[in-house]
Amino acid sequence: LVRGIHLYQKLGCAGCHVVQGFGQTVSVDLSDIADKPWQLVDFTFVEGEPTLAQWVFEHFKEPRQITPGFRKAELPAGEEEIYPTFMPHFGLSDDDAWALTVYMLSLTGESLPAKYVKAAHPTGARDQK
């Protein structure tokens, strides 16, 4: 999880995405991406299993292969054009793509039960004993 968070920061993902109020609104808000119902995910171009984790992983590996968009002429009458993703191809290794995927799947609107949250210690408080 820590590696995914680090990569998210290193790659500048907040330049396009918002996570919990921080970042830009150029693209989708990722604050609760893990809560997205799988029925709303387009698996048309996913080569692996049709799961949210696989979709996210493959999107990190080949963004425009997974979300290539559709021209109006390719769609049923009355449908609006779907533009391809603007996400750049970062050339991520499988390990890095999975690390980012783990981070994305941790982003949920649900709060952890209090018993799982470790209280932060004020800076230097441990050293003053």
ZICOR-V294122 format. One record per backbone hydrogen bond with DSSP energy under -0.5 kcal/mol. NH is the residue of the N-H (numbers start at 1). CO is the residue of the C=O. E is the energy in kcal/mol with one decimal. If there is no record, write none. Layout:
nh=NH co=CO e=E
nh=NH co=CO e=E
//
This chain:
nh=5 co=1 e=-2.3
nh=6 co=2 e=-2.5
nh=7 co=3 e=-2.5
nh=8 co=4 e=-2.5
nh=9 co=5 e=-2.1
nh=10 co=6 e=-3.0
nh=11 co=7 e=-2.8
nh=12 co=9 e=-1.0
nh=13 co=8 e=-2.0
nh=15 co=12 e=-2.1
nh=16 co=13 e=-1.9
nh=17 co=13 e=-2.5
nh=19 co=22 e=-2.3
nh=22 co=19 e=-1.6
nh=23 co=21 e=-0.5
nh=24 co=14 e=-1.9
nh=24 co=17 e=-0.8
nh=27 co=16 e=-2.9
nh=30 co=18 e=-2.7
nh=31 co=18 e=-0.5
nh=33 co=30 e=-1.6
nh=34 co=107 e=-2.5
nh=35 co=32 e=-1.9
nh=36 co=33 e=-1.5
nh=40 co=37 e=-2.4
nh=41 co=38 e=-1.5
nh=43 co=41 e=-0.9
nh=46 co=43 e=-1.3
nh=51 co=49 e=-2.2
nh=55 co=51 e=-2.4
nh=56 co=52 e=-2.7
nh=57 co=53 e=-2.5
nh=58 co=54 e=-2.8
nh=59 co=55 e=-2.3
nh=60 co=56 e=-2.2
nh=61 co=57 e=-1.9
nh=62 co=58 e=-3.0
nh=65 co=62 e=-1.0
nh=66 co=62 e=-1.7
nh=67 co=63 e=-2.3
nh=70 co=82 e=-2.7
nh=74 co=71 e=-1.8
nh=75 co=72 e=-1.4
nh=79 co=76 e=-2.0
nh=82 co=70 e=-2.2
nh=83 co=81 e=-0.6
nh=85 co=67 e=-2.3
nh=90 co=88 e=-0.8
nh=97 co=93 e=-2.6
nh=98 co=94 e=-2.7
nh=99 co=95 e=-2.2
nh=100 co=96 e=-2.4
nh=101 co=97 e=-2.0
nh=102 co=98 e=-2.7
nh=103 co=99 e=-2.0
nh=104 co=100 e=-2.7
nh=105 co=101 e=-2.6
nh=106 co=102 e=-0.7
nh=106 co=103 e=-1.1
nh=107 co=103 e=-0.6
nh=107 co=104 e=-1.3
nh=108 co=106 e=-1.1
nh=116 co=113 e=-2.4
nh=117 co=114 e=-1.4
nh=118 co=116 e=-0.6
nh=119 co=117 e=-0.5
nh=125 co=122 e=-2.4
nh=128 co=124 e=-0.6
nh=128 co=125 e=-0.8
nh=129 co=126 e=-0.8
//
